[in-house]
Amino acid sequence: MQVTDRVPSLAAASDNTFVVIQPAGDAPAWFTSVEVLDEGGYEVVRRDTVRGDHEVDTAAGVDRIARDLTIWMAARNVPGRPAPRDRNVWNTA
């Protein structure tokens, strides 16, 4: 996973401050970014080319953004990571 950021201090964010998270590689299949808005709050972008998803939202709380993006990223394909287990299959052993 690769994190590209330009976040000198979220408390003193006065310029175009943002963070981008994507899998490492030349052509990542997905990415997400969070940008501090001038009028307050954050713009959150989620893009997954494999699934054809492109969402742009605004949010106020970093706790909620972190939670939502953690869940979203956990559902993405990351090269070299084992496939997630199907939680709907009961263990019959």
N, C-alpha and C positions, 0 to 999 in steps of 0.2 A: 504494500500500500504506500502511496506517495502523498504527502501533504505539501501543498504549495501555499505559502501564506505571505501576507504583508500586514501583520498585526503588531504594530509597535506597542500599543497600549490600548486595550479596549476601553479603558476608563477615559482616555484622552483622544478618542477617535475623532479626528477633524478632517481627514482626507478620505480618499476612496479605499477604505479598509475592508479586506475580505480574506476568506480562507477557501481553498479548493481541496477536496479530497477525491482521489481517484486511484485505481490500481496502477502499479508501476508498469511501464511499457510504452511503446510508441503509439499505439492506437487503443487506448482503454475503451472498454465497452460501456462504461458508465462513469459518471462523476456527480458530485454534489458540491455546491458552493453556498457560502453565506456571506452577505455583504451588509455592512452597516449603512443604513439609509440616513440622508441628511435630515429628514424630518423626524427621525427617531424610529426605533425598531430595526428589523432586519429583513432582507429579502433572501429567501431560501430557494435555490434551484436544484432540482433533481432530474437527471437525464440518464436514461438507460436505452441505448440504441438496439440492444438485443430484443427487448420487450416493447420497444416503440414508445416508451414513456418520456414525457417532458412536462414537468410540473414547475410552476413558479408561484410561490406563496409569500406572504409577509407574516411576521410573527414578532411578538414583543419580548418574550422571555427566553433567555439562553438555555435554561434548564429544559424547557419543553422542546426546543430545537435540538439539543443534544440527544434527548431521549428518542425523538422521532427519527433523527438521522441514524442513530445507532441501530434501530430496528430496521430501517430501510436498507442500510448497507449490509446488514447481516443476511438479508434475503438476496443479495446480488451474487453473481458468479465471480469468484476471484481465482485466477489461474494458480494451480498448485495447492489450493485448499480443498479438502475432501467435501463431497456433496453433503448438504444437510440431510439429517435423518428425517424420514416421514413420521411426524408425530401422531398421525392418524392410524398407524399400524400398531396393534397391541402385541406385546411381547408374549408369545405362547410357549416359551421354553420353561 
